[in-house]
Structures are given as C-alpha cells and as structure tokens.
C-alpha cells in the first residue's frame, strides 16, 4: 500500500520483474480496481518484463497493489506534483556560522535540516522529519518548527547523525488536509573523520604555495587516514598523498605544495574558496638585522631610556605599489625607509631604532590593494617594562668601610661639641635674665642728708622694675 496526496498530477508505479502474466492489479482508495479503459490510465510491459502503470490526476488516498503469482518483485512508486521542495543541511561551526554541509556528515554531530515547500498553500503544514535506513525503516522521528510566508512554507529540524547510512523523509499535510510524504533522494554516509582545508589567500605564477589541512578523528578508535590532493591545472607538486595515523579524538596537520604555471587561471578549493592566479607578488616582510637587547635591568621606566636598539627589515614585492609603512609603537621609535614613489618591485629597506622602553615592535607595509606584510622584532624575550620611580634606585644599602673609623669619630665629636655649646648658651641666657629680674626689683630712697641740689620738701623718688615672667623669657630666647 502507498499514499497519494491531492497535489499529485501524475502517478507512476513500476513493478520489476514479474512479467506480463503475473497479474498485477491496482486498487483505488475506494476499493475500485483499475481496468485501464480510460485514457487517463495506462499499463505496459517493457522488454525487461517490467510492468509500468501510469495514472493521470489520481484521486488522493491509500492505493493497494496486488499480484496473482508469488514471484519476487520490487516496486518503485514515483509521482509528479507542483509542490516543490528545496532542502539543505547546515552544520554548526565554532564561529557560530551555519554553512551548508558538503560531503558526509560526522556521526554523532548535530545538524539543522531546512526545507522550503512551494505551492503547498496557506493551510499546508510540515508534521515531522523522519530518518530512515536504506530499506525505508524508521530510525527516529524529529519534531519540526514551521514558519509560513507568501511564497513558501519553511520548516526546520535539528537532528543528531546516526552511525549508519540514512535518508531524510518529510511528512506533512496539504491544503486539502491530506497527508503527504517526500523523501530526499540523497543517501547520507556518516563518517568519523573531519577534514579542514586552509588554502592560501594568494597564488603567484611560478611560485610555490602551501595548502594546509587538518585531519580530526572524531571516532572512538584509532584510525589511519590517507589525504590526497588533485587538480585540473597540474599545479600540484609531489608528493600528492599523505598518511596520518590518528588516535581517537585527536587531530593531525599537514600540507601540500602547489606551483601554478598557467597565467590567469583560477584555483578553486574543496571548501569553495577561489583564488586567482596572477603574476603579482604581494609584500612580504623579512627581518635582516637586529642589534641590541633588553635584559632585566633595562626593563623599568627609570632605566629603559638608557638602553638603545636598532633593527633592519626588507620588504619584497612585485607588480604592485606600496602605500605606506608603519610601526606598532608610533612616535616612540624612529622609522626610516627608502623612497617608494612609483616603485612597483622590491626590495625596500626599512630601519628602525628605539629604546628598551619599547622592547618589541611590529613593522607593517601596506600595498595599494590593502594587502599587509608584517614583521615582529622582539628584544626582551616577551618581557614587559615595569614602572619604577627614580629614587627607588637609592634605597639599596651601601657597604661601610670599617677601616675608616677615624672619620666617623671626628664627625661624632663635632656633633657632640655643637650640642654642648648650644645647651650652655641657653642655660647662660636664662641665668642672666633671672639676675636682671632680681636687681631691678628695688626701691631707691634719696638720702636727705645730702643737701646739694636737693629740695628738702621733695618726696623720695621711687623707681619700680616689674619682673618678667619666665614664659616671656623663653619666648624671647626662641625669638633670638
């Protein structure tokens, strides 16, 4: 039995190889047997004794095929329908992109199945995605997410690849409510090896170029793989085959050499990257001379400016023009290079000098098409400059010469002598002030027996001197 949906316009049933007398009969969904009396139905037998039954505009439903003789037979049912399916399988990548799967899927890895169904109608739906084995037996069923646009019904499902050959079958419902099935004709053969190709960005006529690749064993046992390269431009250089024995879950790298000899040819790699072969050699930077180094004692901000370095590099190119040169540290270094005005081939010399305040530098040359060549020059082995104040350098202890004892004794004696003089001066000053205080605090009475120049009736003269407080004396001493 098989199901015909309402979108089918032509139905074809091929039975092999029963012969004309095998009594093949076809029954409609309502139980009526096809008699082939109408122009809409035909039956013929080929030279291979294959019976072909063709029906135009068959009614939807379940059909039954019956035979009279118990001969072995195989049945292939095909149909034509205006409903068109476009399917693709997308694989996940580390970058988050979803490229279309090319080649065999990896066993156990998740993939996304997308299908666009055209002419299904607004009421048409996707029901589920079924993975089947080669005999059509269901392996497992996956639910589907559906979106509908004016042009198509779009369905998506995420599935994990089984470790066996499989096909994809889509079940759905047409605009009249009848179920339909569409099986992808592709047979998927899962594998446990992943090959990633890393092609070059350019290819120069007559110059060798390396094509790198990576092989990963995604299986559970150790495997030996053979990687081969082939091209239709005779650009590959021997050897063209390499073997890798890889442990389970491990990976291995390799490369092939290519040397294009045909001008204006195009190299198209298996990952669909296209490279045009030209006679233009893009700029390449090579370090020629390095003078100076930055050791630990020079890698601080207090000393780094005292240590100088110098480097020289060479830029080779052909068939293009250089636009400018730059360094990664800008004005912290002095960059000198040859005049490049109108120059279409190298080499061009570059010299740069600086201090250990910038212990590494990257030189870059850019051509007029935007291709960049870079050189990295390292003077400190990857170490960086640390901040340090200038007075930090004077904090280290200084050794004392024990034999120079006389100098130390003289210094101490002088200091002690100065201290004694100062103390004695202060004590003397205080005593003097006290003496003055005691002398001035006296009443002077003029003796009346002295007659010359003194009036007897004059009252005695009294002079008073007030004592000065000690605090005031102390203040005067400090002011002195």
GIZIBEL-V833057 format. One record per residue. N is the residue number from 1. SS is DSSP state (H for helix, E for strand, C for the rest). OMEGA is omega in radians with two decimals (* if undefined). Layout:
BEGIN
n=N ss=SS omega=OMEGA
n=N ss=SS omega=OMEGA
END
This chain:
BEGIN
n=1 ss=C omega=3.08
n=2 ss=E omega=-3.05
n=3 ss=E omega=3.06
n=4 ss=E omega=-3.14
n=5 ss=C omega=-3.01
n=6 ss=C omega=-3.13
n=7 ss=C omega=-3.07
n=8 ss=E omega=3.10
n=9 ss=E omega=3.12
n=10 ss=E omega=3.11
n=11 ss=E omega=3.13
n=12 ss=E omega=3.11
n=13 ss=E omega=3.13
n=14 ss=E omega=-3.14
n=15 ss=E omega=-3.10
n=16 ss=E omega=-0.12
n=17 ss=C omega=-2.98
n=18 ss=C omega=-3.12
n=19 ss=C omega=-3.03
n=20 ss=H omega=-3.04
n=21 ss=H omega=-3.09
n=22 ss=H omega=3.07
n=23 ss=C omega=3.10
n=24 ss=C omega=-3.13
n=25 ss=E omega=-3.12
n=26 ss=E omega=-3.13
n=27 ss=E omega=3.13
n=28 ss=C omega=-3.14
n=29 ss=C omega=3.13
n=30 ss=C omega=3.10
n=31 ss=C omega=-3.12
n=32 ss=C omega=3.11
n=33 ss=E omega=3.11
n=34 ss=C omega=-3.12
n=35 ss=C omega=3.11
n=36 ss=C omega=3.11
n=37 ss=C omega=-3.10
n=38 ss=C omega=3.08
n=39 ss=C omega=3.13
n=40 ss=C omega=3.13
n=41 ss=E omega=-3.13
n=42 ss=E omega=3.06
n=43 ss=E omega=3.12
n=44 ss=E omega=3.14
n=45 ss=E omega=-3.12
n=46 ss=C omega=3.12
n=47 ss=C omega=3.13
n=48 ss=C omega=-3.10
n=49 ss=C omega=3.11
n=50 ss=C omega=-3.13
n=51 ss=E omega=-3.14
n=52 ss=E omega=3.08
n=53 ss=E omega=-3.11
n=54 ss=E omega=3.12
n=55 ss=E omega=3.06
n=56 ss=E omega=-3.11
n=57 ss=C omega=-3.13
n=58 ss=C omega=3.09
n=59 ss=C omega=-3.12
n=60 ss=C omega=3.10
n=61 ss=E omega=-3.11
n=62 ss=E omega=3.12
n=63 ss=E omega=3.13
n=64 ss=E omega=3.13
n=65 ss=E omega=-3.06
n=66 ss=E omega=3.10
n=67 ss=C omega=-3.12
n=68 ss=C omega=-3.11
n=69 ss=C omega=-3.09
n=70 ss=C omega=3.10
n=71 ss=C omega=3.04
n=72 ss=C omega=3.14
n=73 ss=C omega=3.02
n=74 ss=E omega=-3.05
n=75 ss=E omega=3.08
n=76 ss=E omega=-3.10
n=77 ss=E omega=3.09
n=78 ss=E omega=-3.10
n=79 ss=E omega=3.02
n=80 ss=E omega=-3.07
n=81 ss=E omega=3.06
n=82 ss=C omega=3.11
n=83 ss=C omega=-3.08
n=84 ss=E omega=-3.13
n=85 ss=E omega=3.00
n=86 ss=E omega=-3.07
n=87 ss=E omega=3.04
n=88 ss=E omega=3.12
n=89 ss=E omega=-3.10
n=90 ss=E omega=3.11
n=91 ss=E omega=-3.13
n=92 ss=C omega=3.09
n=93 ss=C omega=-3.13
n=94 ss=C omega=-3.12
n=95 ss=C omega=-3.12
n=96 ss=C omega=3.11
n=97 ss=C omega=3.14
n=98 ss=C omega=3.11
n=99 ss=C omega=3.11
n=100 ss=E omega=3.14
n=101 ss=C omega=3.04
n=102 ss=C omega=-3.11
n=103 ss=C omega=-3.05
n=104 ss=C omega=3.07
n=105 ss=C omega=3.09
n=106 ss=E omega=3.13
n=107 ss=C omega=3.10
n=108 ss=C omega=-3.13
n=109 ss=C omega=3.13
n=110 ss=E omega=3.07
n=111 ss=E omega=3.09
n=112 ss=E omega=3.12
n=113 ss=E omega=3.11
n=114 ss=E omega=3.06
n=115 ss=E omega=2.99
n=116 ss=E omega=-3.13
n=117 ss=E omega=-3.13
n=118 ss=E omega=3.09
n=119 ss=C omega=3.10
n=120 ss=C omega=-3.13
n=121 ss=C omega=-3.09
n=122 ss=C omega=-3.10
n=123 ss=C omega=3.13
n=124 ss=C omega=-3.10
n=125 ss=E omega=2.93
n=126 ss=E omega=-3.10
n=127 ss=E omega=3.14
n=128 ss=E omega=3.08
n=129 ss=E omega=-3.10
n=130 ss=E omega=2.99
n=131 ss=E omega=-3.10
n=132 ss=E omega=3.02
n=133 ss=C omega=-3.06
n=134 ss=C omega=3.13
n=135 ss=C omega=3.13
n=136 ss=C omega=3.14
n=137 ss=C omega=-3.10
n=138 ss=E omega=3.05
n=139 ss=E omega=3.02
n=140 ss=E omega=-3.07
n=141 ss=E omega=-3.06
n=142 ss=E omega=3.07
n=143 ss=E omega=-3.02
n=144 ss=C omega=3.00
n=145 ss=E omega=-3.02
n=146 ss=E omega=2.95
n=147 ss=E omega=-3.07
n=148 ss=E omega=3.05
n=149 ss=C omega=3.12
n=150 ss=C omega=-3.07
n=151 ss=C omega=-2.99
n=152 ss=E omega=2.96
n=153 ss=E omega=-3.09
n=154 ss=E omega=-3.10
n=155 ss=E omega=-3.13
n=156 ss=E omega=3.11
n=157 ss=E omega=3.10
n=158 ss=E omega=-3.12
n=159 ss=E omega=3.09
n=160 ss=E omega=-3.03
n=161 ss=C omega=3.05
n=162 ss=C omega=-3.12
n=163 ss=C omega=3.09
n=164 ss=C omega=3.11
n=165 ss=C omega=-3.13
n=166 ss=E omega=3.02
n=167 ss=E omega=-3.13
n=168 ss=E omega=3.12
n=169 ss=E omega=-3.11
n=170 ss=E omega=3.04
n=171 ss=E omega=3.14
n=172 ss=E omega=3.13
n=173 ss=E omega=-3.11
n=174 ss=C omega=-3.04
n=175 ss=C omega=3.13
n=176 ss=C omega=3.11
n=177 ss=C omega=3.13
n=178 ss=C omega=3.10
n=179 ss=E omega=3.07
n=180 ss=E omega=3.11
n=181 ss=E omega=3.06
n=182 ss=E omega=-3.14
n=183 ss=E omega=3.06
n=184 ss=C omega=-3.08
n=185 ss=C omega=-3.12
n=186 ss=C omega=3.03
n=187 ss=C omega=-3.10
n=188 ss=E omega=-3.11
n=189 ss=C omega=-3.10
n=190 ss=C omega=-3.14
n=191 ss=E omega=3.12
n=192 ss=C omega=3.11
n=193 ss=E omega=3.14
n=194 ss=E omega=-3.14
n=195 ss=E omega=3.11
n=196 ss=E omega=-3.12
n=197 ss=E omega=3.12
n=198 ss=E omega=-3.08
n=199 ss=C omega=3.09
n=200 ss=C omega=3.12
n=201 ss=C omega=-3.11
n=202 ss=C omega=3.05
n=203 ss=E omega=-3.08
n=204 ss=E omega=-3.12
n=205 ss=C omega=3.10
n=206 ss=C omega=3.14
n=207 ss=C omega=3.10
n=208 ss=E omega=3.14
n=209 ss=E omega=-3.10
n=210 ss=E omega=3.04
n=211 ss=E omega=-3.09
n=212 ss=E omega=3.08
n=213 ss=E omega=3.10
n=214 ss=E omega=3.12
n=215 ss=E omega=-3.13
n=216 ss=E omega=3.08
n=217 ss=E omega=-3.11
n=218 ss=C omega=-3.12
n=219 ss=C omega=-3.09
n=220 ss=C omega=3.11
n=221 ss=C omega=3.10
n=222 ss=C omega=-3.09
n=223 ss=E omega=3.01
n=224 ss=E omega=-3.08
n=225 ss=E omega=3.04
n=226 ss=E omega=3.13
n=227 ss=E omega=-3.11
n=228 ss=E omega=3.09
n=229 ss=C omega=3.08
n=230 ss=C omega=3.10
n=231 ss=C omega=-3.13
n=232 ss=C omega=3.08
n=233 ss=C omega=-3.14
n=234 ss=C omega=-3.14
n=235 ss=C omega=-3.09
n=236 ss=E omega=3.13
n=237 ss=E omega=3.13
n=238 ss=C omega=-0.02
n=239 ss=C omega=-3.10
n=240 ss=C omega=3.09
n=241 ss=E omega=3.10
n=242 ss=E omega=3.13
n=243 ss=E omega=3.11
n=244 ss=E omega=2.98
n=245 ss=E omega=-2.96
n=246 ss=E omega=3.08
n=247 ss=C omega=3.13
n=248 ss=C omega=3.14
n=249 ss=C omega=-3.11
n=250 ss=C omega=-3.12
n=251 ss=E omega=-3.14
n=252 ss=E omega=-3.10
n=253 ss=E omega=3.08
n=254 ss=E omega=3.14
n=255 ss=E omega=3.00
n=256 ss=E omega=-3.14
n=257 ss=E omega=3.07
n=258 ss=E omega=3.13
n=259 ss=E omega=-3.11
n=260 ss=C omega=3.13
n=261 ss=C omega=-3.14
n=262 ss=C omega=-3.14
n=263 ss=C omega=3.11
n=264 ss=C omega=3.06
n=265 ss=C omega=-3.11
n=266 ss=E omega=3.05
n=267 ss=E omega=3.13
n=268 ss=E omega=-3.05
n=269 ss=C omega=-3.05
n=270 ss=C omega=3.09
n=271 ss=C omega=3.01
n=272 ss=C omega=2.98
n=273 ss=C omega=-3.07
n=274 ss=E omega=3.13
n=275 ss=E omega=3.12
n=276 ss=E omega=3.11
n=277 ss=E omega=3.14
n=278 ss=E omega=3.06
n=279 ss=C omega=3.12
n=280 ss=C omega=3.06
n=281 ss=E omega=-3.13
n=282 ss=E omega=-3.06
n=283 ss=E omega=3.08
n=284 ss=E omega=-3.11
n=285 ss=E omega=3.13
n=286 ss=E omega=3.09
n=287 ss=E omega=-3.07
n=288 ss=E omega=-3.06
n=289 ss=E omega=3.04
n=290 ss=E omega=3.09
n=291 ss=E omega=3.12
n=292 ss=C omega=3.08
n=293 ss=C omega=-3.12
n=294 ss=C omega=3.13
n=295 ss=C omega=-3.04
n=296 ss=H omega=-3.08
n=297 ss=H omega=-3.12
n=298 ss=H omega=-3.04
n=299 ss=C omega=3.00
n=300 ss=E omega=-3.02
n=301 ss=C omega=3.13
n=302 ss=C omega=-3.03
n=303 ss=C omega=-2.95
n=304 ss=H omega=-3.09
n=305 ss=H omega=-3.13
n=306 ss=H omega=-3.06
n=307 ss=C omega=-3.07
n=308 ss=E omega=3.04
n=309 ss=E omega=-3.10
n=310 ss=E omega=3.11
n=311 ss=E omega=3.12
n=312 ss=E omega=-3.14
n=313 ss=E omega=-3.10
n=314 ss=E omega=3.11
n=315 ss=E omega=3.09
n=316 ss=E omega=3.12
n=317 ss=E omega=-3.14
n=318 ss=E omega=3.06
n=319 ss=C omega=3.09
n=320 ss=C omega=3.13
n=321 ss=C omega=3.09
n=322 ss=E omega=-3.10
n=323 ss=E omega=3.11
n=324 ss=E omega=3.05
n=325 ss=E omega=3.09
n=326 ss=E omega=3.00
n=327 ss=E omega=-3.04
n=328 ss=C omega=-3.09
n=329 ss=C omega=3.01
n=330 ss=H omega=-3.03
n=331 ss=H omega=3.12
n=332 ss=H omega=3.11
n=333 ss=C omega=3.10
n=334 ss=E omega=-3.06
n=335 ss=E omega=-3.14
n=336 ss=E omega=3.13
n=337 ss=E omega=-3.12
n=338 ss=C omega=3.07
n=339 ss=C omega=-3.08
n=340 ss=C omega=-3.10
n=341 ss=C omega=3.10
n=342 ss=C omega=-3.10
n=343 ss=C omega=-3.11
n=344 ss=C omega=3.05
n=345 ss=E omega=-3.12
n=346 ss=C omega=0.12
n=347 ss=C omega=3.04
n=348 ss=E omega=-3.10
n=349 ss=E omega=3.07
n=350 ss=E omega=3.02
n=351 ss=E omega=-3.12
n=352 ss=E omega=3.08
n=353 ss=E omega=-3.11
n=354 ss=E omega=-3.12
n=355 ss=E omega=-3.14
n=356 ss=H omega=2.96
n=357 ss=H omega=2.99
n=358 ss=H omega=-3.00
n=359 ss=C omega=3.06
n=360 ss=E omega=-3.10
n=361 ss=E omega=3.07
n=362 ss=E omega=3.08
n=363 ss=E omega=-3.12
n=364 ss=E omega=3.04
n=365 ss=E omega=-3.09
n=366 ss=E omega=3.08
n=367 ss=E omega=-3.03
n=368 ss=C omega=3.09
n=369 ss=C omega=3.09
n=370 ss=C omega=3.10
n=371 ss=C omega=-3.03
n=372 ss=E omega=3.01
n=373 ss=E omega=-3.08
n=374 ss=E omega=3.00
n=375 ss=E omega=3.04
n=376 ss=E omega=3.13
n=377 ss=E omega=-3.07
n=378 ss=E omega=-3.11
n=379 ss=C omega=-3.06
n=380 ss=C omega=-3.13
n=381 ss=C omega=3.10
n=382 ss=C omega=3.12
n=383 ss=C omega=-3.08
n=384 ss=C omega=3.13
n=385 ss=C omega=3.13
n=386 ss=E omega=3.13
n=387 ss=C omega=3.11
n=388 ss=C omega=3.09
n=389 ss=C omega=-3.09
n=390 ss=H omega=-3.10
n=391 ss=H omega=3.07
n=392 ss=H omega=-3.09
n=393 ss=H omega=-3.08
n=394 ss=H omega=-3.08
n=395 ss=C omega=-3.11
n=396 ss=C omega=-3.12
n=397 ss=C omega=3.14
n=398 ss=C omega=-3.12
n=399 ss=C omega=-3.11
n=400 ss=C omega=3.12
n=401 ss=C omega=-3.09
n=402 ss=C omega=-3.11
n=403 ss=C omega=-3.09
n=404 ss=C omega=-3.07
n=405 ss=H omega=-3.12
n=406 ss=H omega=3.14
n=407 ss=H omega=3.14
n=408 ss=H omega=-3.13
n=409 ss=H omega=3.14
n=410 ss=H omega=-3.14
n=411 ss=H omega=-3.14
n=412 ss=H omega=-3.14
n=413 ss=H omega=3.13
n=414 ss=H omega=-3.13
n=415 ss=H omega=3.14
n=416 ss=H omega=3.12
n=417 ss=H omega=3.12
n=418 ss=H omega=-3.13
n=419 ss=H omega=-3.14
n=420 ss=H omega=3.13
n=421 ss=H omega=-3.14
n=422 ss=H omega=-3.13
n=423 ss=H omega=3.14
n=424 ss=H omega=3.12
n=425 ss=H omega=3.14
n=426 ss=H omega=-3.13
n=427 ss=H omega=3.13
n=428 ss=H omega=-3.13
n=429 ss=H omega=3.13
n=430 ss=H omega=-3.14
n=431 ss=H omega=3.14
n=432 ss=H omega=-3.13
n=433 ss=H omega=3.11
n=434 ss=H omega=3.12
n=435 ss=H omega=3.13
n=436 ss=H omega=3.14
n=437 ss=H omega=-3.12
n=438 ss=H omega=-3.10
n=439 ss=H omega=-3.05
n=440 ss=H omega=-3.10
n=441 ss=C omega=-3.04
n=442 ss=C omega=3.03
n=443 ss=C omega=3.12
n=444 ss=C omega=3.05
n=445 ss=C omega=-3.12
n=446 ss=C omega=-3.12
n=447 ss=C omega=-3.10
n=448 ss=C omega=3.13
n=449 ss=C omega=3.11
n=450 ss=C omega=-2.96
n=451 ss=C omega=-2.98
n=452 ss=C omega=2.97
n=453 ss=C omega=-3.11
n=454 ss=C omega=3.13
n=455 ss=C omega=-3.12
n=456 ss=C omega=-3.13
n=457 ss=C omega=-3.13
n=458 ss=C omega=3.13
n=459 ss=C omega=-3.14
n=460 ss=C omega=3.09
n=461 ss=C omega=-3.14
n=462 ss=C omega=3.07
n=463 ss=C omega=-3.12
n=464 ss=C omega=3.05
n=465 ss=C omega=-3.11
n=466 ss=C omega=3.12
n=467 ss=C omega=3.09
n=468 ss=C omega=3.14
n=469 ss=C omega=-3.12
n=470 ss=H omega=-3.14
n=471 ss=H omega=3.14
n=472 ss=H omega=3.09
n=473 ss=H omega=3.13
n=474 ss=H omega=3.13
n=475 ss=H omega=3.11
n=476 ss=H omega=-3.14
n=477 ss=H omega=-3.13
n=478 ss=H omega=3.14
n=479 ss=H omega=3.07
n=480 ss=C omega=*
END
